[in-house]
Amino acid sequence: MVAVAVPVQSDRTVTFWPRGASADLFKCHEPEVIICGPAGTGKTYCDLWRMHLCALKYPGMRGILVRKTLEDLIASALVTYQERVLGSGRFAVRPFGGSKLKPAGFQYANGSEITIGGMDKADKVMSREYDLILAIEATELVEEDWENLSTRARWGVMPYQQLFGECNPEGPGHWLYKRVQTGKTRMFYSTHKDNPALWDGERWTPEGEAYLARLEALSGFRRARLLEGKWTAAEGAVYPMFDRQTNVRAVDTTGWAKVIGMDVGTRNPTAILTVYYGSDQVHVKREVYERGMSSDAITDAAIDAWDDNTEFMVVDPSAAGLIATLEARGIRVRKAVNDVKIGIATVTSMMPTLTLDPSCENLIDEFETYSYATRRVDDTPVKENDHALDALRYTCMELFGKPAQNWGIA
């Protein structure tokens, strides 16, 4: 299959030639479609070209590029769209900055438009109708996001309307994989041979050999997902009950008490969590997660998270110097109880009512990757993918792992 786009302001012809799953996607008109596969198969590039070609072919069509957060979209797929798709020819496409009524995006000479949006600012996304909706990194969304987006695919200029997206595999319990299994969403599986930068049709390119070597160096579930394209869970997961569908969502915490949890890193990331609790509910509203922070930067970040409504800050007990500095600055600090097994049990007991804001991407990722060295739950977890989780464990232990008189509440 060959798709050809002819730039409006040039005699040069730009040719895009999709392969494998990418070619299958171009021919699919079903209402919900996802292209999934290992890292580096060209999924996003293919989807962006499909959106662009439809905008050229169908005058007046509407499309939108959407990701969980607008900030992540701007830093990733939007760069590819502007530099590698629009930048491949002179297509007479002009950007516009958006308004209260319409998101920012790109206007085509034939009246078509492609806007951009994030589900962290869903009102602008949901206020309009579209022919094509492209969900970048679709596994970041919750199923409610996906279903809400599907209701907006009804502009009616193209002969079909569609919600489509791309992703790398996650765990087999992910809602998107379940939709595929139940037939609600069509899935095409891409491979590294779909990407002409890696495979020239007969052999691996030098770039392909180097990239595959990096993926082959991965281990465990990361290798299975990013090299082999398998929907597989982390072996020996510490929190196998964690579910994005139930544990990840925005929550109104008005009237709830606020505390801060902190795990301090040197070579590892420092994690600072802003946590709200009410009755038996715990909600993590914000995270700071950064590697290589200086002592002063860590202190400043902790103070930025603090306000007059914060009850206390629970800190990694090994950070004696930081604790002294914070106390000198008027912060009410408690040294964390660092019993890993009891802490894990405490967090586990909170899972039915624990929620994380979707912006807490690193904490979400750690919940899905933190694992035991073996499948035995009485073993010690591997000391990685646990920095934000340590901050949460300290907080839950302080709130719910001690006698009530030490909770700081009446």
C-alpha positions in Angstrom: 0.0 0.0 0.0 1.3 3.5 -0.9 -0.1 6.8 0.4 1.0 9.8 -1.5 0.7 13.5 -0.4 1.4 16.3 -2.9 2.4 19.6 -1.2 0.3 22.5 -2.2 3.2 25.0 -2.7 5.8 22.7 -4.4 6.2 20.5 -7.4 7.9 17.9 -5.2 5.9 14.8 -4.2 6.1 13.4 -0.7 5.5 9.7 -0.4 4.6 7.8 2.8 4.7 4.0 2.6 3.2 2.3 5.6 4.2 -1.3 6.3 2.6 -4.2 8.2 0.3 -3.1 11.0 0.6 0.5 9.8 -0.8 -0.5 6.4 -3.6 -2.5 8.1 -4.5 0.6 10.2 -4.8 2.7 7.1 -7.5 0.4 5.7 -9.5 0.0 8.9 -12.7 2.1 9.4 -13.9 0.4 12.6 -15.0 2.8 15.4 -12.2 2.0 17.9 -8.7 0.9 16.8 -5.4 0.7 18.5 -2.0 -0.1 17.1 0.2 -1.8 19.7 3.7 -3.1 19.7 7.3 -2.9 21.1 9.2 0.3 21.4 10.4 1.9 18.2 8.1 0.3 15.6 7.0 3.6 14.2 3.4 3.5 15.6 3.2 7.3 16.4 4.7 8.3 13.1 2.2 6.2 11.2 -0.8 7.5 13.1 0.3 11.1 12.6 0.7 10.6 8.8 -2.8 9.0 8.7 -4.3 12.0 10.4 -2.5 14.4 8.1 -3.4 12.6 4.9 -7.1 12.4 5.9 -7.0 16.2 6.6 -5.7 16.7 3.1 -8.1 14.3 1.4 -11.4 15.4 3.1 -11.9 19.2 3.1 -13.4 20.4 6.3 -12.6 17.3 8.4 -11.8 17.7 12.0 -9.2 15.8 13.9 -7.6 16.0 17.3 -4.3 14.8 18.8 -4.8 14.0 22.5 -2.8 12.6 25.3 -3.3 12.3 29.0 -1.7 15.6 29.6 -1.3 18.4 27.1 2.2 19.1 28.4 3.3 15.5 27.4 1.7 15.8 24.0 3.5 19.0 23.2 6.8 17.5 24.2 6.4 14.3 22.2 4.0 13.6 19.4 3.4 17.2 18.5 7.2 17.6 17.8 7.0 14.6 15.5 3.9 16.0 13.7 5.5 19.4 13.1 9.0 18.3 12.2 8.6 15.0 10.5 5.2 15.2 9.0 4.4 18.8 8.2 8.1 19.4 7.8 8.4 16.9 5.0 6.8 19.3 2.5 5.1 22.6 2.0 1.5 21.7 2.8 0.0 25.2 3.4 -0.8 24.3 7.0 -0.8 27.2 9.5 -0.8 26.9 13.3 -3.4 28.8 15.4 -3.2 29.5 19.1 -6.6 28.5 20.3 -9.2 30.4 22.2 -11.8 29.9 24.9 -14.0 28.1 22.4 -11.4 26.1 20.4 -8.2 24.4 21.3 -4.9 25.3 19.7 -4.0 23.4 16.5 -3.4 23.5 12.8 -5.6 24.9 10.0 -5.3 23.4 6.5 -5.9 25.3 3.3 -9.0 23.2 2.4 -10.7 24.0 5.7 -9.6 20.9 7.6 -8.2 21.4 11.0 -6.3 19.3 13.5 -6.4 20.5 17.1 -4.4 19.3 20.2 -5.6 18.6 23.7 -4.9 16.8 27.0 -7.4 14.9 29.1 -6.1 16.9 32.1 -8.0 19.8 30.5 -10.8 17.7 29.1 -13.4 20.5 28.8 -11.8 21.9 25.6 -11.4 18.4 24.2 -14.9 17.3 24.9 -16.6 20.6 23.8 -16.2 19.8 20.1 -16.9 17.0 17.6 -14.4 15.3 15.4 -14.0 12.8 12.5 -10.7 11.3 13.8 -9.4 11.3 17.4 -5.9 10.1 17.9 -4.9 9.0 21.4 -1.2 9.1 21.9 0.1 6.6 24.5 -3.4 5.4 25.0 -2.6 3.2 27.9 -2.0 6.4 30.0 -5.8 7.1 29.8 -8.4 5.5 32.0 -11.3 3.8 30.4 -13.6 6.7 31.2 -11.3 9.0 29.2 -11.4 6.6 26.2 -15.2 6.1 26.3 -15.8 9.9 26.7 -13.6 10.5 23.7 -15.5 8.0 21.6 -18.7 10.0 22.0 -17.0 13.0 20.3 -16.2 11.1 17.0 -19.3 12.3 15.1 -18.4 15.4 13.0 -19.6 13.6 9.8 -17.4 15.1 7.1 -15.4 11.9 6.5 -17.2 8.8 5.4 -16.3 7.2 8.7 -15.5 8.5 12.2 -13.0 6.8 14.5 -11.1 6.9 17.8 -7.7 5.4 17.2 -4.5 5.3 19.1 -1.1 3.8 19.8 0.7 2.2 22.8 3.3 -0.1 24.0 2.0 -3.1 25.9 1.2 -2.9 29.6 0.0 -5.6 32.1 -2.6 -8.1 30.9 -5.1 -6.6 33.4 -5.0 -3.2 31.7 -8.5 -1.9 30.7 -7.4 -1.4 27.0 -6.3 -4.9 26.7 -9.5 -6.1 28.2 -11.5 -4.0 25.6 -9.6 -5.8 22.9 -10.3 -9.2 24.4 -14.0 -8.5 24.6 -14.1 -7.2 21.0 -14.9 -3.6 21.8 -11.6 -2.3 20.3 -9.7 -3.6 17.3 -6.0 -4.1 17.8 -3.2 -4.3 15.2 0.2 -5.6 16.4 3.3 -3.8 14.9 6.8 -5.1 14.8 10.2 -3.6 14.4 10.2 -4.6 10.7 7.4 -2.1 10.2 9.9 0.7 10.8 12.0 1.4 7.6 14.6 3.2 9.7 15.3 -0.2 11.4 14.6 -2.7 8.7 15.2 -1.9 5.0 13.1 -4.7 3.7 15.9 -7.3 3.6 18.1 -6.7 6.6 18.5 -4.6 9.8 20.0 -1.2 9.2 22.9 -0.1 11.4 20.4 2.0 13.4 18.2 -1.0 13.7 20.9 -3.2 15.0 22.0 -0.7 17.6 18.5 0.0 18.7 17.6 -3.7 19.0 20.8 -4.3 21.0 19.6 -1.8 23.6 16.2 -3.5 23.8 17.8 -6.9 24.1 19.8 -5.7 27.1 16.5 -5.2 29.0 15.4 -7.9 31.4 12.1 -9.3 32.8 8.8 -7.7 31.9 10.5 -4.7 30.3 12.1 -6.9 27.8 8.9 -8.7 27.2 6.9 -5.5 26.6 9.4 -3.3 24.8 11.3 -5.9 22.8 8.8 -8.7 22.3 5.6 -6.7 22.4 3.9 -8.8 25.0 1.2 -7.7 27.5 2.8 -9.1 30.6 2.8 -8.2 34.3 5.9 -7.7 36.4 6.8 -11.1 37.9 6.3 -11.2 41.6 4.5 -7.8 41.7 4.4 -6.3 45.2 1.0 -4.7 44.5 -0.7 -7.0 42.0 -4.1 -5.5 43.1 -3.2 -2.1 41.7 -5.5 -1.1 38.9 -5.3 2.1 37.0 -9.1 2.0 36.4 -9.9 2.1 40.1 -6.8 3.6 41.7 -6.0 6.4 39.3 -8.4 9.4 39.1 -8.8 13.0 40.1 -10.5 13.5 43.5 -12.0 16.5 45.2 -10.1 16.7 48.5 -11.9 19.8 49.9 -11.9 19.5 53.7 -9.4 16.7 53.8 -6.3 16.8 55.9 -2.9 17.3 54.2 0.5 15.7 54.8 3.7 15.4 52.9 5.8 12.2 52.4 9.4 12.3 51.3 12.0 9.8 50.2 15.5 11.4 49.7 17.8 10.2 46.9 21.3 11.1 45.9 22.0 9.1 42.8 18.4 7.8 42.9 15.4 10.2 42.5 14.0 12.2 45.4 10.3 11.8 45.7 8.0 14.2 47.5 4.3 13.4 47.7 1.4 15.7 48.6 -1.1 13.4 50.3 -4.7 14.1 51.4 -6.7 11.9 53.7 -10.2 11.8 55.0 -11.6 9.0 57.1 -10.1 5.8 55.6 -9.4 7.4 52.2 -6.0 8.5 50.9 -5.4 10.5 47.8 -2.0 11.4 46.4 -2.5 14.7 44.6 1.0 15.8 43.5 4.4 14.4 43.1 7.9 15.8 42.8 10.2 13.1 41.3 13.7 14.2 40.3 17.1 12.7 40.1 20.3 14.5 41.0 18.8 17.2 43.2 21.2 19.1 45.4 20.5 19.5 49.1 19.4 23.0 48.6 17.0 22.0 45.8 15.5 19.2 47.9 15.0 21.7 50.8 13.4 24.2 48.5 11.1 21.6 46.9 10.0 20.4 50.4 9.2 24.0 51.5 7.3 24.6 48.3 5.1 21.6 49.0 4.4 22.8 52.6 1.7 25.3 53.5 -0.1 26.3 56.7 -2.7 23.6 56.1 -0.1 20.8 56.2 -0.2 18.7 59.4 3.3 17.3 59.1 6.0 16.0 56.8 7.2 12.5 57.2 10.8 12.1 55.9 13.2 9.3 55.2 14.9 8.7 58.6 18.3 8.4 57.1 18.2 12.1 56.0 19.2 13.5 59.3 20.8 16.7 57.9 17.7 17.5 55.8 15.4 16.9 58.8 17.4 19.3 60.9 17.3 21.9 58.2 13.6 21.6 57.7 12.9 21.8 61.4 15.0 24.9 61.6 12.8 26.4 58.9 9.7 25.7 61.0 8.5 22.5 59.2 6.9 19.9 61.5 8.9 16.8 60.6 8.4 13.2 61.6 11.0 10.6 61.1 9.5 7.8 59.0 9.2 4.2 60.3 11.2 2.3 57.8 9.9 -1.3 58.2 9.5 -2.4 54.6 7.3 -5.5 55.2 4.9 -3.8 57.6 4.8 -0.7 55.4 3.9 -2.8 52.3 1.2 -4.5 54.4 -0.1 -1.1 55.4 -0.2 0.2 51.9 -1.9 -3.0 50.7 -4.6 -2.6 53.3 -5.3 0.9 51.9 -5.6 -0.2 48.2 -9.4 -0.4 48.1 -9.6 3.3 49.0 -6.2 4.7 47.8 -6.3 6.9 44.7 -3.6 8.7 42.8 -4.0 11.8 40.6 -3.2 11.0 36.9 -0.4 13.5 37.1 1.6 11.2 39.5 3.1 9.3 36.6 6.2 8.0 38.4 4.2 6.7 41.4 1.8 5.0 39.0 4.7 3.4 37.1 6.3 2.2 40.3 3.1 0.5 41.4 3.2 -1.5 38.2 6.9 -2.4 38.3 7.9 -2.8 41.9 8.5 -6.5 42.4 9.9 -9.2 44.7 13.2 -10.8 43.8 11.3 -14.1 43.5 7.6 -14.9 43.3 7.6 -15.5 47.1 5.7 -12.6 48.8 7.7 -13.2 52.0 10.9 -12.3 50.1 12.5 -8.8 50.0 11.5 -6.6 47.1 14.1 -5.6 44.6 15.5 -2.2 45.6 14.4 -0.4 42.5 11.3 1.3 41.2 10.4 2.2 44.8 11.3 5.8 45.5 7.8 7.4 45.3 6.5 4.2 46.8 8.8 4.6 49.8 7.4 8.1 50.3 3.9 6.7 50.2 4.8 3.8 52.5 6.3 6.3 55.1 3.1 8.3 54.9 0.7 5.4 55.2 2.7 4.0 58.1 2.5 7.4 59.9 -1.2 7.7 59.3 -2.5 4.2 59.7 0.3 2.0 60.9 0.6 3.5 64.4 -1.8 3.9 67.3 -4.5 6.5 66.8 -2.9 9.0 69.3 0.0 9.4 67.0 -1.9 10.2 63.9 -2.1 13.9 64.5 -5.9 13.9 64.3 -8.6 14.0 67.0 
